[in-house]
Amino acid sequence: MYELIIIVYLLVALAIIGLVLIQQGKGADMGASFGAGGGASASLFGSSGSGNFLTRTTALLATVFFVLSLVIGNLTNERVKQSQEWENLADDAVTIVEEQEVPATAPESDIPN
């Protein structure tokens, strides 16, 4: 189940990237509006009306992306809670350090006279 959600999450992310890249920016026609005159000031600063198909789809995919992010975060949190390897991590580190014997001084036979 977790892997399926990750795959859907990846596909939604790629779809958002694709939709954002094919959309035309709102300021793309601004330079053309001032060029020839022609009374284009109404289209320059006027309302764009309701969003077209691409903007609505992008908003929907963004909502799905954020919801999936929260779901994946919660599922990952539950997986970490169920995992036993993280509980005794500090105790294992202390045990490893205690097992290592490091001589404090060199033996006297190794010291040259």
Backbone atoms as SQL, in Angstrom:
CREATE TABLE atoms (id INTEGER PRIMARY KEY, chain TEXT, resi INTEGER, resn TEXT, atom TEXT, x REAL, y REAL, z REAL);
INSERT INTO atoms VALUES
  (1, 'A', 1, 'MET', 'N', 0.815, -1.193, 0.000),
  (2, 'A', 1, 'MET', 'CA', 0.000, 0.000, 0.000),
  (3, 'A', 1, 'MET', 'C', 0.861, 1.261, 0.000),
  (4, 'A', 2, 'TYR', 'N', 1.905, 1.216, 0.851),
  (5, 'A', 2, 'TYR', 'CA', 2.811, 2.363, 0.960),
  (6, 'A', 2, 'TYR', 'C', 3.501, 2.630, -0.381),
  (7, 'A', 3, 'GLU', 'N', 3.942, 1.569, -1.032),
  (8, 'A', 3, 'GLU', 'CA', 4.636, 1.723, -2.313),
  (9, 'A', 3, 'GLU', 'C', 3.703, 2.280, -3.385),
  (10, 'A', 4, 'LEU', 'N', 2.442, 1.868, -3.364),
  (11, 'A', 4, 'LEU', 'CA', 1.464, 2.377, -4.321),
  (12, 'A', 4, 'LEU', 'C', 1.235, 3.880, -4.130),
  (13, 'A', 5, 'ILE', 'N', 1.163, 4.314, -2.891),
  (14, 'A', 5, 'ILE', 'CA', 0.981, 5.746, -2.610),
  (15, 'A', 5, 'ILE', 'C', 2.209, 6.529, -3.069),
  (16, 'A', 6, 'ILE', 'N', 3.390, 5.978, -2.876),
  (17, 'A', 6, 'ILE', 'CA', 4.620, 6.646, -3.329),
  (18, 'A', 6, 'ILE', 'C', 4.617, 6.791, -4.855),
  (19, 'A', 7, 'ILE', 'N', 4.173, 5.764, -5.563),
  (20, 'A', 7, 'ILE', 'CA', 4.120, 5.819, -7.033),
  (21, 'A', 7, 'ILE', 'C', 3.119, 6.872, -7.494),
  (22, 'A', 8, 'VAL', 'N', 1.934, 6.901, -6.873),
  (23, 'A', 8, 'VAL', 'CA', 0.933, 7.918, -7.219),
  (24, 'A', 8, 'VAL', 'C', 1.472, 9.311, -6.919),
  (25, 'A', 9, 'TYR', 'N', 2.170, 9.450, -5.798),
  (26, 'A', 9, 'TYR', 'CA', 2.771, 10.725, -5.403),
  (27, 'A', 9, 'TYR', 'C', 3.773, 11.206, -6.458),
  (28, 'A', 10, 'LEU', 'N', 4.588, 10.298, -6.932),
  (29, 'A', 10, 'LEU', 'CA', 5.571, 10.633, -7.966),
  (30, 'A', 10, 'LEU', 'C', 4.889, 11.039, -9.266),
  (31, 'A', 11, 'LEU', 'N', 3.849, 10.316, -9.661),
  (32, 'A', 11, 'LEU', 'CA', 3.127, 10.653, -10.889),
  (33, 'A', 11, 'LEU', 'C', 2.432, 12.012, -10.788),
  (34, 'A', 12, 'VAL', 'N', 1.859, 12.312, -9.630),
  (35, 'A', 12, 'VAL', 'CA', 1.219, 13.613, -9.428),
  (36, 'A', 12, 'VAL', 'C', 2.268, 14.723, -9.491),
  (37, 'A', 13, 'ALA', 'N', 3.426, 14.499, -8.895),
  (38, 'A', 13, 'ALA', 'CA', 4.492, 15.506, -8.933),
  (39, 'A', 13, 'ALA', 'C', 4.950, 15.761, -10.369),
  (40, 'A', 14, 'LEU', 'N', 5.121, 14.704, -11.145),
  (41, 'A', 14, 'LEU', 'CA', 5.531, 14.875, -12.541),
  (42, 'A', 14, 'LEU', 'C', 4.445, 15.570, -13.367),
  (43, 'A', 15, 'ALA', 'N', 3.180, 15.263, -13.076),
  (44, 'A', 15, 'ALA', 'CA', 2.077, 15.922, -13.788),
  (45, 'A', 15, 'ALA', 'C', 2.031, 17.410, -13.464),
  (46, 'A', 16, 'ILE', 'N', 2.265, 17.769, -12.212),
  (47, 'A', 16, 'ILE', 'CA', 2.296, 19.194, -11.834),
  (48, 'A', 16, 'ILE', 'C', 3.426, 19.898, -12.562),
  (49, 'A', 17, 'ILE', 'N', 4.577, 19.283, -12.599),
  (50, 'A', 17, 'ILE', 'CA', 5.721, 19.892, -13.293),
  (51, 'A', 17, 'ILE', 'C', 5.391, 20.108, -14.763),
  (52, 'A', 18, 'GLY', 'N', 4.818, 19.090, -15.403),
  (53, 'A', 18, 'GLY', 'CA', 4.454, 19.215, -16.816),
  (54, 'A', 18, 'GLY', 'C', 3.416, 20.297, -17.061),
  (55, 'A', 19, 'LEU', 'N', 2.386, 20.367, -16.235),
  (56, 'A', 19, 'LEU', 'CA', 1.347, 21.381, -16.422),
  (57, 'A', 19, 'LEU', 'C', 1.868, 22.791, -16.196),
  (58, 'A', 20, 'VAL', 'N', 2.726, 22.951, -15.211),
  (59, 'A', 20, 'VAL', 'CA', 3.281, 24.287, -14.960),
  (60, 'A', 20, 'VAL', 'C', 4.167, 24.724, -16.124),
  (61, 'A', 21, 'LEU', 'N', 4.913, 23.793, -16.682),
  (62, 'A', 21, 'LEU', 'CA', 5.813, 24.161, -17.776),
  (63, 'A', 21, 'LEU', 'C', 5.073, 24.497, -19.069),
  (64, 'A', 22, 'ILE', 'N', 3.917, 23.904, -19.314),
  (65, 'A', 22, 'ILE', 'CA', 3.220, 24.202, -20.570),
  (66, 'A', 22, 'ILE', 'C', 2.290, 25.406, -20.461),
  (67, 'A', 23, 'GLN', 'N', 2.074, 25.914, -19.254),
  (68, 'A', 23, 'GLN', 'CA', 1.207, 27.088, -19.112),
  (69, 'A', 23, 'GLN', 'C', 1.960, 28.350, -19.487),
  (70, 'A', 24, 'GLN', 'N', 1.213, 29.289, -20.018),
  (71, 'A', 24, 'GLN', 'CA', 1.790, 30.584, -20.378),
  (72, 'A', 24, 'GLN', 'C', 1.648, 31.510, -19.183),
  (73, 'A', 25, 'GLY', 'N', 2.703, 32.244, -18.878),
  (74, 'A', 25, 'GLY', 'CA', 2.666, 33.155, -17.745),
  (75, 'A', 25, 'GLY', 'C', 1.697, 34.308, -17.973),
  (76, 'A', 26, 'LYS', 'N', 1.210, 34.905, -16.874),
  (77, 'A', 26, 'LYS', 'CA', 0.268, 36.013, -16.991),
  (78, 'A', 26, 'LYS', 'C', 0.928, 37.259, -17.556),
  (79, 'A', 27, 'GLY', 'N', 2.202, 37.415, -17.356),
  (80, 'A', 27, 'GLY', 'CA', 2.905, 38.590, -17.856),
  (81, 'A', 27, 'GLY', 'C', 3.508, 38.392, -19.231),
  (82, 'A', 28, 'ALA', 'N', 3.224, 37.288, -19.884),
  (83, 'A', 28, 'ALA', 'CA', 3.839, 37.004, -21.182),
  (84, 'A', 28, 'ALA', 'C', 3.346, 37.949, -22.269),
  (85, 'A', 29, 'ASP', 'N', 2.101, 38.392, -22.199),
  (86, 'A', 29, 'ASP', 'CA', 1.552, 39.289, -23.214),
  (87, 'A', 29, 'ASP', 'C', 1.732, 40.756, -22.865),
  (88, 'A', 30, 'MET', 'N', 2.370, 41.066, -21.784),
  (89, 'A', 30, 'MET', 'CA', 2.482, 42.451, -21.343),
  (90, 'A', 30, 'MET', 'C', 3.289, 43.298, -22.328),
  (91, 'A', 31, 'GLY', 'N', 4.384, 42.764, -22.835),
  (92, 'A', 31, 'GLY', 'CA', 5.196, 43.512, -23.793),
  (93, 'A', 31, 'GLY', 'C', 4.465, 43.730, -25.098),
  (94, 'A', 32, 'ALA', 'N', 3.693, 42.781, -25.541),
  (95, 'A', 32, 'ALA', 'CA', 2.945, 42.913, -26.786),
  (96, 'A', 32, 'ALA', 'C', 1.805, 43.917, -26.635),
  (97, 'A', 33, 'SER', 'N', 1.295, 44.090, -25.450),
  (98, 'A', 33, 'SER', 'CA', 0.181, 45.009, -25.231),
  (99, 'A', 33, 'SER', 'C', 0.621, 46.458, -25.407),
  (100, 'A', 34, 'PHE', 'N', 1.821, 46.780, -24.996),
  (101, 'A', 34, 'PHE', 'CA', 2.290, 48.157, -25.102),
  (102, 'A', 34, 'PHE', 'C', 2.861, 48.477, -26.481),
  (103, 'A', 35, 'GLY', 'N', 3.198, 47.474, -27.269),
  (104, 'A', 35, 'GLY', 'CA', 3.905, 47.674, -28.528),
  (105, 'A', 35, 'GLY', 'C', 3.135, 48.460, -29.578),
  (106, 'A', 36, 'ALA', 'N', 1.999, 47.987, -30.031),
  (107, 'A', 36, 'ALA', 'CA', 1.322, 48.578, -31.177),
  (108, 'A', 36, 'ALA', 'C', 0.243, 49.584, -30.787),
  (109, 'A', 37, 'GLY', 'N', 0.011, 49.797, -29.524),
  (110, 'A', 37, 'GLY', 'CA', -1.095, 50.689, -29.138),
  (111, 'A', 37, 'GLY', 'C', -2.373, 49.897, -29.159),
  (112, 'A', 38, 'GLY', 'N', -3.301, 50.225, -29.941),
  (113, 'A', 38, 'GLY', 'CA', -4.465, 49.397, -30.215),
  (114, 'A', 38, 'GLY', 'C', -5.420, 49.176, -29.066),
  (115, 'A', 39, 'GLY', 'N', -5.340, 49.919, -27.977),
  (116, 'A', 39, 'GLY', 'CA', -6.297, 49.790, -26.886),
  (117, 'A', 39, 'GLY', 'C', -6.227, 48.471, -26.160),
  (118, 'A', 40, 'ALA', 'N', -5.055, 47.992, -25.889),
  (119, 'A', 40, 'ALA', 'CA', -4.904, 46.703, -25.231),
  (120, 'A', 40, 'ALA', 'C', -4.810, 46.839, -23.720),
  (121, 'A', 41, 'SER', 'N', -5.036, 48.017, -23.186),
  (122, 'A', 41, 'SER', 'CA', -4.883, 48.194, -21.743),
  (123, 'A', 41, 'SER', 'C', -5.945, 47.429, -20.969),
  (124, 'A', 42, 'ALA', 'N', -7.104, 47.206, -21.549),
  (125, 'A', 42, 'ALA', 'CA', -8.137, 46.446, -20.852),
  (126, 'A', 42, 'ALA', 'C', -7.723, 44.987, -20.676),
  (127, 'A', 43, 'SER', 'N', -7.049, 44.425, -21.677),
  (128, 'A', 43, 'SER', 'CA', -6.619, 43.043, -21.539),
  (129, 'A', 43, 'SER', 'C', -5.375, 42.919, -20.666),
  (130, 'A', 44, 'LEU', 'N', -4.626, 44.014, -20.540),
  (131, 'A', 44, 'LEU', 'CA', -3.410, 43.962, -19.745),
  (132, 'A', 44, 'LEU', 'C', -3.721, 43.878, -18.260),
  (133, 'A', 45, 'PHE', 'N', -4.585, 44.740, -17.765),
  (134, 'A', 45, 'PHE', 'CA', -4.877, 44.774, -16.339),
  (135, 'A', 45, 'PHE', 'C', -6.285, 44.296, -16.014),
  (136, 'A', 46, 'GLY', 'N', -7.001, 43.784, -16.980),
  (137, 'A', 46, 'GLY', 'CA', -8.364, 43.319, -16.745),
  (138, 'A', 46, 'GLY', 'C', -8.382, 41.980, -16.047),
  (139, 'A', 47, 'SER', 'N', -9.571, 41.539, -15.666),
  (140, 'A', 47, 'SER', 'CA', -9.686, 40.254, -14.979),
  (141, 'A', 47, 'SER', 'C', -9.547, 39.127, -16.000),
  (142, 'A', 48, 'SER', 'N', -8.977, 38.061, -15.542),
  (143, 'A', 48, 'SER', 'CA', -8.780, 36.921, -16.442),
  (144, 'A', 48, 'SER', 'C', -9.967, 35.976, -16.404),
  (145, 'A', 49, 'GLY', 'N', -10.963, 36.296, -15.607),
  (146, 'A', 49, 'GLY', 'CA', -12.129, 35.435, -15.527),
  (147, 'A', 49, 'GLY', 'C', -11.822, 34.184, -14.724),
  (148, 'A', 50, 'SER', 'N', -12.672, 33.196, -14.839),
  (149, 'A', 50, 'SER', 'CA', -12.412, 31.950, -14.127),
  (150, 'A', 50, 'SER', 'C', -11.260, 31.224, -14.802),
  (151, 'A', 51, 'GLY', 'N', -10.583, 30.412, -14.021),
  (152, 'A', 51, 'GLY', 'CA', -9.420, 29.712, -14.534),
  (153, 'A', 51, 'GLY', 'C', -9.771, 28.746, -15.642),
  (154, 'A', 52, 'ASN', 'N', -8.855, 28.598, -16.564),
  (155, 'A', 52, 'ASN', 'CA', -9.099, 27.650, -17.645),
  (156, 'A', 52, 'ASN', 'C', -8.775, 26.231, -17.184),
  (157, 'A', 53, 'PHE', 'N', -8.816, 25.298, -18.087),
  (158, 'A', 53, 'PHE', 'CA', -8.636, 23.886, -17.755),
  (159, 'A', 53, 'PHE', 'C', -7.274, 23.616, -17.118),
  (160, 'A', 54, 'LEU', 'N', -6.224, 24.234, -17.656),
  (161, 'A', 54, 'LEU', 'CA', -4.876, 23.962, -17.140),
  (162, 'A', 54, 'LEU', 'C', -4.702, 24.462, -15.713),
  (163, 'A', 55, 'THR', 'N', -5.205, 25.666, -15.425),
  (164, 'A', 55, 'THR', 'CA', -5.035, 26.188, -14.066),
  (165, 'A', 55, 'THR', 'C', -5.877, 25.421, -13.058),
  (166, 'A', 56, 'ARG', 'N', -7.068, 25.017, -13.455),
  (167, 'A', 56, 'ARG', 'CA', -7.898, 24.228, -12.544),
  (168, 'A', 56, 'ARG', 'C', -7.280, 22.858, -12.284),
  (169, 'A', 57, 'THR', 'N', -6.751, 22.243, -13.329),
  (170, 'A', 57, 'THR', 'CA', -6.115, 20.939, -13.168),
  (171, 'A', 57, 'THR', 'C', -4.863, 21.048, -12.303),
  (172, 'A', 58, 'THR', 'N', -4.103, 22.117, -12.489),
  (173, 'A', 58, 'THR', 'CA', -2.908, 22.320, -11.672),
  (174, 'A', 58, 'THR', 'C', -3.287, 22.506, -10.211),
  (175, 'A', 59, 'ALA', 'N', -4.320, 23.272, -9.941),
  (176, 'A', 59, 'ALA', 'CA', -4.766, 23.468, -8.559),
  (177, 'A', 59, 'ALA', 'C', -5.248, 22.166, -7.945),
  (178, 'A', 60, 'LEU', 'N', -5.957, 21.358, -8.708),
  (179, 'A', 60, 'LEU', 'CA', -6.432, 20.064, -8.215),
  (180, 'A', 60, 'LEU', 'C', -5.261, 19.127, -7.910),
  (181, 'A', 61, 'LEU', 'N', -4.300, 19.076, -8.830),
  (182, 'A', 61, 'LEU', 'CA', -3.136, 18.214, -8.612),
  (183, 'A', 61, 'LEU', 'C', -2.296, 18.706, -7.434),
  (184, 'A', 62, 'ALA', 'N', -2.214, 20.019, -7.250),
  (185, 'A', 62, 'ALA', 'CA', -1.470, 20.549, -6.103),
  (186, 'A', 62, 'ALA', 'C', -2.145, 20.151, -4.796),
  (187, 'A', 63, 'THR', 'N', -3.473, 20.179, -4.775),
  (188, 'A', 63, 'THR', 'CA', -4.201, 19.754, -3.580),
  (189, 'A', 63, 'THR', 'C', -3.974, 18.275, -3.302),
  (190, 'A', 64, 'VAL', 'N', -4.041, 17.454, -4.344),
  (191, 'A', 64, 'VAL', 'CA', -3.782, 16.017, -4.193),
  (192, 'A', 64, 'VAL', 'C', -2.345, 15.788, -3.720),
  (193, 'A', 65, 'PHE', 'N', -1.409, 16.567, -4.237),
  (194, 'A', 65, 'PHE', 'CA', -0.005, 16.451, -3.854),
  (195, 'A', 65, 'PHE', 'C', 0.180, 16.730, -2.365),
  (196, 'A', 66, 'PHE', 'N', -0.445, 17.793, -1.855),
  (197, 'A', 66, 'PHE', 'CA', -0.308, 18.130, -0.439),
  (198, 'A', 66, 'PHE', 'C', -0.995, 17.101, 0.458),
  (199, 'A', 67, 'VAL', 'N', -2.144, 16.605, 0.031),
  (200, 'A', 67, 'VAL', 'CA', -2.827, 15.575, 0.818),
  (201, 'A', 67, 'VAL', 'C', -1.988, 14.306, 0.862),
  (202, 'A', 68, 'LEU', 'N', -1.429, 13.912, -0.289),
  (203, 'A', 68, 'LEU', 'CA', -0.560, 12.731, -0.303),
  (204, 'A', 68, 'LEU', 'C', 0.690, 12.935, 0.542),
  (205, 'A', 69, 'SER', 'N', 1.202, 14.159, 0.572),
  (206, 'A', 69, 'SER', 'CA', 2.360, 14.451, 1.415),
  (207, 'A', 69, 'SER', 'C', 2.042, 14.196, 2.885),
  (208, 'A', 70, 'LEU', 'N', 0.872, 14.643, 3.321),
  (209, 'A', 70, 'LEU', 'CA', 0.470, 14.415, 4.709),
  (210, 'A', 70, 'LEU', 'C', 0.253, 12.929, 4.995),
  (211, 'A', 71, 'VAL', 'N', -0.357, 12.222, 4.059),
  (212, 'A', 71, 'VAL', 'CA', -0.601, 10.790, 4.250),
  (213, 'A', 71, 'VAL', 'C', 0.714, 10.030, 4.326),
  (214, 'A', 72, 'ILE', 'N', 1.631, 10.346, 3.425),
  (215, 'A', 72, 'ILE', 'CA', 2.938, 9.668, 3.427),
  (216, 'A', 72, 'ILE', 'C', 3.699, 9.996, 4.704),
  (217, 'A', 73, 'GLY', 'N', 3.613, 11.233, 5.151),
  (218, 'A', 73, 'GLY', 'CA', 4.265, 11.605, 6.416),
  (219, 'A', 73, 'GLY', 'C', 3.727, 10.814, 7.595),
  (220, 'A', 74, 'ASN', 'N', 2.411, 10.662, 7.659),
  (221, 'A', 74, 'ASN', 'CA', 1.819, 9.889, 8.749),
  (222, 'A', 74, 'ASN', 'C', 2.170, 8.413, 8.653),
  (223, 'A', 75, 'LEU', 'N', 2.153, 7.857, 7.450),
  (224, 'A', 75, 'LEU', 'CA', 2.512, 6.443, 7.280),
  (225, 'A', 75, 'LEU', 'C', 3.977, 6.196, 7.642),
  (226, 'A', 76, 'THR', 'N', 4.837, 7.115, 7.274),
  (227, 'A', 76, 'THR', 'CA', 6.251, 6.980, 7.603),
  (228, 'A', 76, 'THR', 'C', 6.466, 7.076, 9.103),
  (229, 'A', 77, 'ASN', 'N', 5.735, 7.974, 9.742),
  (230, 'A', 77, 'ASN', 'CA', 5.831, 8.113, 11.192),
  (231, 'A', 77, 'ASN', 'C', 5.403, 6.825, 11.888),
  (232, 'A', 78, 'GLU', 'N', 4.351, 6.192, 11.408),
  (233, 'A', 78, 'GLU', 'CA', 3.896, 4.931, 11.986),
  (234, 'A', 78, 'GLU', 'C', 4.914, 3.818, 11.750),
  (235, 'A', 79, 'ARG', 'N', 5.551, 3.824, 10.601),
  (236, 'A', 79, 'ARG', 'CA', 6.568, 2.800, 10.317),
  (237, 'A', 79, 'ARG', 'C', 7.750, 2.938, 11.264),
  (238, 'A', 80, 'VAL', 'N', 8.155, 4.160, 11.551),
  (239, 'A', 80, 'VAL', 'CA', 9.288, 4.372, 12.446),
  (240, 'A', 80, 'VAL', 'C', 8.912, 3.975, 13.869),
  (241, 'A', 81, 'LYS', 'N', 7.675, 4.240, 14.277),
  (242, 'A', 81, 'LYS', 'CA', 7.236, 3.849, 15.619),
  (243, 'A', 81, 'LYS', 'C', 7.217, 2.335, 15.767),
  (244, 'A', 82, 'GLN', 'N', 6.864, 1.621, 14.701),
  (245, 'A', 82, 'GLN', 'CA', 6.791, 0.168, 14.766),
  (246, 'A', 82, 'GLN', 'C', 8.167, -0.475, 14.702),
  (247, 'A', 83, 'SER', 'N', 9.136, 0.240, 14.214),
  (248, 'A', 83, 'SER', 'CA', 10.473, -0.316, 14.071),
  (249, 'A', 83, 'SER', 'C', 11.147, -0.415, 15.440),
  (250, 'A', 84, 'GLN', 'N', 11.739, -1.551, 15.724),
  (251, 'A', 84, 'GLN', 'CA', 12.382, -1.771, 17.014),
  (252, 'A', 84, 'GLN', 'C', 13.851, -1.357, 17.024),
  (253, 'A', 85, 'GLU', 'N', 14.423, -1.149, 15.869),
  (254, 'A', 85, 'GLU', 'CA', 15.857, -0.892, 15.817),
  (255, 'A', 85, 'GLU', 'C', 16.238, 0.489, 16.339),
  (256, 'A', 86, 'TRP', 'N', 15.309, 1.419, 16.429),
  (257, 'A', 86, 'TRP', 'CA', 15.635, 2.770, 16.871),
  (258, 'A', 86, 'TRP', 'C', 15.510, 2.928, 18.387),
  (259, 'A', 87, 'GLU', 'N', 14.853, 2.022, 19.051),
  (260, 'A', 87, 'GLU', 'CA', 14.583, 2.197, 20.472),
  (261, 'A', 87, 'GLU', 'C', 15.832, 2.101, 21.332),
  (262, 'A', 88, 'ASN', 'N', 16.690, 1.165, 21.064),
  (263, 'A', 88, 'ASN', 'CA', 17.860, 0.935, 21.913),
  (264, 'A', 88, 'ASN', 'C', 19.144, 1.429, 21.259),
  (265, 'A', 89, 'LEU', 'N', 19.038, 2.444, 20.448),
  (266, 'A', 89, 'LEU', 'CA', 20.205, 2.929, 19.728),
  (267, 'A', 89, 'LEU', 'C', 21.251, 3.504, 20.672),
  (268, 'A', 90, 'ALA', 'N', 20.846, 4.278, 21.667),
  (269, 'A', 90, 'ALA', 'CA', 21.796, 4.874, 22.612),
  (270, 'A', 90, 'ALA', 'C', 22.452, 3.793, 23.468),
  (271, 'A', 91, 'ASP', 'N', 21.697, 2.783, 23.885),
  (272, 'A', 91, 'ASP', 'CA', 22.260, 1.700, 24.688),
  (273, 'A', 91, 'ASP', 'C', 23.289, 0.906, 23.901),
  (274, 'A', 92, 'ASP', 'N', 23.039, 0.684, 22.610),
  (275, 'A', 92, 'ASP', 'CA', 23.986, -0.041, 21.772),
  (276, 'A', 92, 'ASP', 'C', 25.281, 0.739, 21.607),
  (277, 'A', 93, 'ALA', 'N', 25.181, 2.059, 21.484),
  (278, 'A', 93, 'ALA', 'CA', 26.378, 2.878, 21.326),
  (279, 'A', 93, 'ALA', 'C', 27.231, 2.822, 22.590),
  (280, 'A', 94, 'VAL', 'N', 26.615, 2.848, 23.762),
  (281, 'A', 94, 'VAL', 'CA', 27.359, 2.762, 25.022),
  (282, 'A', 94, 'VAL', 'C', 28.024, 1.401, 25.138),
  (283, 'A', 95, 'THR', 'N', 27.347, 0.345, 24.736),
  (284, 'A', 95, 'THR', 'CA', 27.899, -1.001, 24.790),
  (285, 'A', 95, 'THR', 'C', 29.106, -1.136, 23.877),
  (286, 'A', 96, 'ILE', 'N', 29.021, -0.562, 22.698),
  (287, 'A', 96, 'ILE', 'CA', 30.140, -0.632, 21.746),
  (288, 'A', 96, 'ILE', 'C', 31.353, 0.094, 22.303),
  (289, 'A', 97, 'VAL', 'N', 31.137, 1.249, 22.905),
  (290, 'A', 97, 'VAL', 'CA', 32.256, 2.011, 23.464),
  (291, 'A', 97, 'VAL', 'C', 32.879, 1.262, 24.638),
  (292, 'A', 98, 'GLU', 'N', 32.071, 0.624, 25.478),
  (293, 'A', 98, 'GLU', 'CA', 32.596, -0.123, 26.621),
  (294, 'A', 98, 'GLU', 'C', 33.363, -1.354, 26.189),
  (295, 'A', 99, 'GLU', 'N', 32.984, -1.966, 25.075),
  (296, 'A', 99, 'GLU', 'CA', 33.657, -3.169, 24.606),
  (297, 'A', 99, 'GLU', 'C', 35.046, -2.883, 24.065),
  (298, 'A', 100, 'GLN', 'N', 35.266, -1.692, 23.581),
  (299, 'A', 100, 'GLN', 'CA', 36.570, -1.355, 23.028),
  (300, 'A', 100, 'GLN', 'C', 37.525, -1.038, 24.178),
  (301, 'A', 101, 'GLU', 'N', 38.640, -1.756, 24.198),
  (302, 'A', 101, 'GLU', 'CA', 39.634, -1.509, 25.235),
  (303, 'A', 101, 'GLU', 'C', 40.790, -0.749, 24.615),
  (304, 'A', 102, 'VAL', 'N', 40.984, 0.461, 25.078),
  (305, 'A', 102, 'VAL', 'CA', 42.080, 1.282, 24.588),
  (306, 'A', 102, 'VAL', 'C', 43.064, 1.454, 25.729),
  (307, 'A', 103, 'PRO', 'N', 44.314, 1.017, 25.551),
  (308, 'A', 103, 'PRO', 'CA', 45.289, 1.178, 26.641),
  (309, 'A', 103, 'PRO', 'C', 45.575, 2.654, 26.877),
  (310, 'A', 104, 'ALA', 'N', 45.596, 3.039, 28.165),
  (311, 'A', 104, 'ALA', 'CA', 45.812, 4.445, 28.525),
  (312, 'A', 104, 'ALA', 'C', 47.272, 4.833, 28.334),
  (313, 'A', 105, 'THR', 'N', 48.191, 3.936, 28.635),
  (314, 'A', 105, 'THR', 'CA', 49.616, 4.235, 28.467),
  (315, 'A', 105, 'THR', 'C', 50.279, 3.076, 27.740),
  (316, 'A', 106, 'ALA', 'N', 51.409, 3.352, 27.163),
  (317, 'A', 106, 'ALA', 'CA', 52.163, 2.301, 26.493),
  (318, 'A', 106, 'ALA', 'C', 52.880, 1.450, 27.537),
  (319, 'A', 107, 'PRO', 'N', 53.060, 0.168, 27.248),
  (320, 'A', 107, 'PRO', 'CA', 53.800, -0.686, 28.201),
  (321, 'A', 107, 'PRO', 'C', 55.241, -0.194, 28.347),
  (322, 'A', 108, 'GLU', 'N', 55.812, -0.389, 29.531),
  (323, 'A', 108, 'GLU', 'CA', 57.153, 0.124, 29.820),
  (324, 'A', 108, 'GLU', 'C', 58.215, -0.577, 28.986),
  (325, 'A', 109, 'SER', 'N', 57.961, -1.771, 28.526),
  (326, 'A', 109, 'SER', 'CA', 58.957, -2.481, 27.747),
  (327, 'A', 109, 'SER', 'C', 59.129, -1.852, 26.365),
  (328, 'A', 110, 'ASP', 'N', 58.153, -1.108, 25.896),
  (329, 'A', 110, 'ASP', 'CA', 58.253, -0.480, 24.578),
  (330, 'A', 110, 'ASP', 'C', 58.940, 0.879, 24.610),
  (331, 'A', 111, 'ILE', 'N', 59.180, 1.420, 25.785),
  (332, 'A', 111, 'ILE', 'CA', 59.800, 2.741, 25.893),
  (333, 'A', 111, 'ILE', 'C', 61.310, 2.579, 25.769),
  (334, 'A', 112, 'PRO', 'N', 61.926, 3.279, 24.796),
  (335, 'A', 112, 'PRO', 'CA', 63.398, 3.160, 24.644),
  (336, 'A', 112, 'PRO', 'C', 64.133, 3.913, 25.744),
  (337, 'A', 113, 'ASN', 'N', 65.299, 3.397, 26.129),
  (338, 'A', 113, 'ASN', 'CA', 66.100, 4.049, 27.172),
  (339, 'A', 113, 'ASN', 'C', 67.191, 4.853, 26.590);
